[in-house]
Amino acid sequence: MDSATVTKTRPTNLKQLIDAGWVSKSVKQEMQDNFVRLLAAGEQLFPGIVGYENTVIPEINIAILSNHDMLFLGEKGQGKSRMMRGMVRLLDEYVPYLDIAESPFHEDPLAPISTAARQFVESNEPADIPISWWHRDDRYAERLAPGTKFADIIGEIDPAKLAGGVSMSKEEALHFGLIPRMHRGIFAMNELPELDELVQVGLFNILEERDVQIRGFPIQFDVDVLILFSANPSTYNRSGKVIPQLKDRIGSLIQTHYPLERDQGIEIMEQESDIELGGEYPVAVPYFMREICEQITVQARKSKYVDQQSGVSARFSLANYRTMIASARQRGIVHGEKPAVPRISDLGHLYTSSLGKLELDLMGSHQMSEEQVLDSIVAEAIQIVFAEYVTEHGLEEISEIFGKGIRIEVGDMIESSQYAERLKRVPPAWEKAFEVNASSDAAVRASCVEFILAGLYSVDRISRSQAHGASTYET
C-alpha cells in the first residue's frame, strides 16, 4: 500500500500502521519519489519561481535525483531562501511518528533511533504504541548563521539532567539542537560562511557520518535529514570562511542569478509586491512605469558606484514599486482621482525605499552620496526606457515644441486635469506622446506627459529646474 493511501486512513497505533502496509523511507528517497511523480505528470515543480526554468531548476532536479545535500550560491535577493523553503512541497503531506514523551524526536515507528524509543517499542505491544502524524510544513527548520552556537543546531549537555544523576556519556544527558530535532525533515542554514568554525565542524560530522558528537561524546544516531545551505559568492569563495572538509561534503552547488530579462524582473516585482491595486482608491500602473521601476534595479546592478559584490536585491525593486504606487494613491485620495496613475514625479519619493539598500563602492563612488548615486541611476533608467519608446513612436518631434518657448510645470501632487489645461497651448504634435499608453483618461495622459518630459531631459533636449517638490521643463 502506498503512503498516500495509508495517510488517508491515519492509523493511531503501531499495529494499525503495520497492517496498513506502511513502508519507511529516508527523507531524500521520499522527496525523490514525489519529485519523480510530479515530473512525470508534467506539474510545476516550484510554483512562483520566475526566470529559473532553464538555469537553476534543472540543476536542482539533478541534485534531488542524486540524493544530494545542496548549497545555493548567489547574491542577496536571488530567491535562495524561497527555493529552499520550496523543497517542503516534495515531502509527503504527513508522515507517522512515535507519539511518546520519552523521545525528543519525531521518530519513524518502524526504525526508532533513540535508546528510549527503541526500549519503548521493544517493551510494548504494537497495539499499545501510539502513532501521530507530522505535517510537511512542520518538517522544515531554518537558521541564520550569524550568532548561531553549537548548542543551537547540534546540542549540549543538559546540566539539570546531570544534577539528576544521569551520566555525561548517556544520550539522556543531552539537550539536542535543531538538526537532530529535524530528524526526518529538512534543515536550512542561511549565510553559511558566517557560521562559527566549531559549528562548521559539527555540520561536517553530520554530513559525513550522520551522527552527533557533543563535547567529545559520540552519540551514534542515524540522523535522517536533508541539509540545505545558502551563501554569497563574495564570502563563500573567500579563503578560510568555510572549512574545506565541509565544502567537500556538500553534494551539489546550485548557482542562482538575477533576472536575465527585464520582463522577468517585472513579473517578479508584480508577483512579490503584495500590494492591492484595486479597492476604494485604485491605482493603474502604465507599463512604461513598471519598466522604469525595474530598469532602476537593472542599472543599480551595473553601476560602478554600487558595490557589486554585495549585489542589489529584488527587494530593492519591490520596495520602490510599492513606494511609487503609494505616492500615486496619495494623490488619488487627495484629488479624488480614480484610478490614480503613477508618474515620473512619484519617483522622487524613492529615497525612502532605496537608501540603505544600496551599498556604495567606496573606490568608484568618489565620495558621492547615496542620494546622488540614486539620482544618477534613476536618470539612466529613464533614458534607457525612453530611448526604446522614441524608436517606436518617433517622439523626437515633440522636442521641437520646446523650441517655441513652451514651459510646463509638473509634480506628484498636481491634479491630472491641470496637465490637460497646460497642454491646450501646445501644438497637435504633442498628441504623439499619448501613443505610449493610448488612453483618454486624464491621469494616464498626465503620466505620459511626465514620461516624455523626463525622457527629453535625459537626452539633453530640454532643461529642468526643481523646487518644493515640483519640476519645470522648458527650452
N, C-alpha and C positions, 0 to 999 in steps of 0.2 A: 504494500500500500504506500502511495507517495505521501510526502509530508503535508501537502495541501489538504488531502483528504483527512489525514489524522488531525490536522489543526482545526478543521471544521467540527470534529466531534469533541475536541478538547478533553481528553482523559484527565481525571483528577487524582489518580494514583498510579503507581508504577505497573501494577498488574494490567490495568486497562491500557496503558501505553504500550506494553509489550504485546498484548493481544491485538492491538490496532496495527501492529507491524511497523512501529516507528524504527527508523534507521538513523543512527548517529552519523553526522558529517562534521568535518572541520569547517571553520568559518570560510576559508578560502575555497573549499570544494563546494560549499553551499552557495557562495557568490558566483562561482564559475558555472554551476548548474543553472542558476537563474539567469545569468548573463547569456548563456547559450540559448536558453528558451526565448528570451527577448530578441536576440539577434536573429534567430531562425524565423521568428514571427514578423520580422521587419519593424519592430516597435522602436520608438525613440529611446535611446539608452540614457541620455542625460538631458531631460526636458529643461528648456530655459537657457541652455548654453548656446551662445551665438558666436560664430566665426571660428570654431574649433573642429568643424566637421571633417576637414581633410588634413588636419595637422595634429592636434593634441589628442582628440578622441581615439583615432586609430592606435596610437601608442598606449593609451590606457587599456584598450581592448586586448592588446597583446600581453600587457602586464598581468591582466586578470587571468587570461588563459595560461600564463606561465606560473601562476600561484606566487607572484612576487609581492613583497612589501614595496612601497613606492615613495619617491621623493618628487614633489612638484617644485620645480626650479623656475622662478620668474620674478619680475619686478612687482612692486605693490600695485594692487588694483587689477590684477590679471585673472581673477576668479579662482585662485588656488584653493582657498578655503571652501568656496562653493563646490568645486569639483570633489574635494574630499568628503564634504557632507553629502554629496550626491551618491556616494558609494552605498549609503544606507539602503537605497532603493533595491540593491541587488541582494539584500538579506531576505530570508523568509519573513513573512509578516509576523509570525510568532514561532518561538521555539520553547519546548518544555524544559523545566529545571526543577531540581530537588528543592522543595519548599521547607527547609529545615533551618532552625536558628543556629545550629552548630557550625554551619559553613558560611564564610563571608562572600562566597561566590555564587553565581547563577550556574550551578553545576549540571553537566549532562547527566541525566538519570541513569544512563547505561554506561557511563565512563567517568565517575567522580574522580577529582584529582586530590582533594584534601583528605588527610587521615580521618578527620571527624566524619566526613561524608561517607567514606568507604566503610567505616565501622558501623555507621547508622544503617547503611544498606545491607551489610552482612548480618546484622543482628535483628532485622525486622522482616516480616513477611511483605512481599511486593504489594499486597492489597492495603497494607498499613503505611506505605511510604507515600507521603503527599506530593503531588505534582502541581506546579503552577506554570503560567505561560508568560514569556518575556517578549514584549513588542519590539520590533526592529528599531523604532525611534529612540528607545532607551538603551540600545546596544552600541551607541556611539558616544565617545567622550573626546574632548578637545582641550588642549592646554597651550598657553603661550609661554615660550621658553624663558624669557627674562624673569628672574626671580624664582624659577621653579627649583625646588630642592629634591634631593634623592628620596626623601620620605614622601613627597607629594605623589610621585609617579611609580616608585618601586616599593618602598615600605620602610618601616623602622621597628625596632624592638619596643614593645609597649611596657613602660615602667610599672604600670598598675598590675599587669599580669605577672611580672617578675616578683612584685611585692606579695602577690597571692601564692607564690611558691612554684610557679611554672619555670622550668629550666630554660635558659637562654637558647639552647640548641634545639628546642622544640618549636614546631611551626605555630603552636598555640600561643607562643610568646610574642608573635609578630602582629604588627598593625600593617595591613597591606595598602599600597598606594593605588593610583588609578589604573595602571596597566594590569596588574593581577585581578583587580575587580572588574575589568572589562574582558575577562576570560569568556571566550565565545562571542566577542564583539569586535569593534573597530576602535583603535586609539589613534588620534592625530596630534602631532606636535608641530606647532607653528613656530617659524623662525629658528630652526634647528641650530644654526651657528652661534646663537646667543645662549645656548644651553651650557651649563657648567660642565667642565671636563669629567668630573666624577660621575655625573648623571649620564653623560655620554657612554662611559664605561659600563654602567648598569644596563643601558639600552643595548650595547654591543652584546652583552651576555644573553639578554633575552632574544635578540635576533639570531644569535648563533646556536644557543643550547635550548632556548625556550624554557629556561628555569629562572629562579630568582635567587640572588645572593645578597644577604643583608648583614653588614658588619662581619663579614668573613664566614658566616654560617650558610652553606649551600642548602637551599630548600628545593628538593627535586620535584618541582611542579611541571607538568606538561602544559604550560600556559598556551592556550589556543587563542591568538589574537592577530588581526591584520593591523600592522603598524604603518601609518602614513606620516610623511614629513612635508613641510614646506620650507623654502629658503629663498633668499635673494641672491642672485649670482655674485654681487659685489662682495658679500660676506662669505658665501659658501666656498668660493674659489680662493679666498684669502688663506694663505698658509697658516696652519695652527688653529683655525677656528673650529674645524670638525676633525676629530681624530681619524686617521686613515683607515683603521680597522672597522670603524662604524660605516664610513663611506663604502667600504668594500662589501659590507654585508647587506646593503640596501639593493634589492633586486633590480628595480627599474627607476631610471631618472626621466621624468616627464617634463619637458621644457614648454612653458607657456609663453604667450606673447600678447601684445596689444592688438586691437582690431587691425586687419590688414587693409581694409577699405573703410572709407568714411561712412558709407551707408550702414556697415555693420556696427560702427560706433554709435550711430544714431539709433539703430534698433535696440542696442543695449541700453542706451540712455533713456529711451522711452519706456522700455520694459522695466528697468530697475528704479526709475524715478519715484514711483509710488505716489504720484500726485494726481488728484482728481481735476480734470479739465472741465467737467460739467458743473452741475449744482446751481445754486441761486445766482452766482456770479461766474458764468462760464468764461473760458479762455480758448481762443482758437489760435494755434501756432502755425504761421506760414512755414512752408518747408525751407525757404531760404534762411529763416531764423534758426531752425534746427541745424541746418548745415553750418552756419556761422558758429553756433554754440559748440558743436563737435570739432569744428576746424580750429577753434581756440585751443582745445586739448591737443590736437594733432601738432599745431605749431609749438606748443609748450614742450612736446616730446622731441622737437627738433632744435629748440632754441639753444644757442651757445651760452646764453645767460643762465640756463637751468641745469642743475646737476643731474645729468642723465643716468648716472649710476643709481641714484635714488629712485628715478622713474617718476612718472606723472600718472597717478591712479585714475581709474574710471570714475572714482568718486568725485574727482575734480569736475568732470562733465556733469555728473548728476547734481552736484551742489549748485553749479552755475545755471543749469537748466531750471531747477526749482526757483532760484532767485529771479531769473528772467520772467518766469510765469507769475511769481508773486508780485513783482513790480507792475506787470500789466494788470493783474487782478486788482491791485490797489487803485489804479487809475479807473478801472471799470466800476469799482464801488463808489468812488468819489463822484464820477461824472455820469454814472448810470449807463455805461456802455456795455451792451450785451450782444455778442461776446466782446470781451477785451482782447486786443491783439498785440502781442509783444513787438517792440520796435528796437532799433539800434540804441536809442536813448536809455532803454531799460538796462542795457549792458553796463551803464555807468554805476550800477549797484554791485557789480561782480567783485569789487574789492572785499565785500563782506564774506563772500563764499570762497574766494580764491586765496586770500592772504593766509599763509600758514600751510597751504597745500603745495606750494612751490618751494623747493629748496634751491637757492641760488648757487651757481658755480662761482666761487669767490675769485677765481682767476679770470673767468670770461665776463663777469658782470661789470668789472671796472667800477666798483663801488656804486652801481646803480641801485636804487631802492627797489623793493619788491613791487611797489605801485608802478614805477617806471617800466619795469620788466613786463608787468601785466599789460600796461597800455601798449607797449610795443607788440606784444603777442596778439592782442585783440585787433590792432590795426592791420597786422599781417593777415589774420584770418579773414577780415572783411575784404581786404584787397584780393585775396585768392578767390573767394566765392563770387565777388563782384565781377572779376575777370571772366569767370565761366558764364555769367549771365550776359555780359556785354557781347561776348562772342555769339550767343544765341539770339539776342534780341536787338542788337545794334543800338545800344543805349548811348553811344558816343554822341548822337545827335543832341541829346539833352544838354550836354556841356556847353553847346553853342548858345543856349538860352542865357547862360550867366554872362556871356559877353555883352549882353544888353543891359547889364546893371541890376539883375534880379537879386533880391536879398530875402532869405527865408529863415525864420526862427523856428526851432523845434525843441522839444523837451518831453521828459517822461510823464509830466503832469499836465500837458497841454491837451485840451479836448480834440478828438479826431476831427470834429466838424470844423474846427478852426483851420485845419490844413486845407480843406476844400476852399475856404474863403481866401486863403493866401495864394492859392493857385489860380484864382479867377483871372488874374492879370498876366498869367503865363501862356505863351503860345501853345497851339494844339500839339506841337511835337512832344509835349510833356506826357501825353496820353500813352506813349510807348513805355513809360515807367510802370504802368499798371499791367503790362503783359507778363511781368514776372510772377504775378499771382492774380489772375483775372477775377475781378470782383467789383461790384458797385458799392460794397459796404464801405462806409467812411473810415472805419477803424483799420480795415485791411489796406485801403488806399494810403492811409497815413503811414502805415508800416512800410509800404513800398516806397513812398516819398523819402523816408529816412534812410532806407537801404541805398537808394540811388545817390542821395546826397553824400552819405558816408563813403560810398564807393568812389564817387568822383573826387572827393577829398583825398582818399587813399592813393589815388594816382596823380595827385597834384593838378587836377583840372580846375578846382575851386579852392577857396580858403575857408577856414573855420575859426571862430572865436567862441570861447566858453566862459560863462559866468552864471553863478547862482543856479546850477543845475540845468541850464538851457544852453543850446548851441545855435549859433547864427552862421549860415553858409552864404557866401557871396563871391563875387568875382575877385 
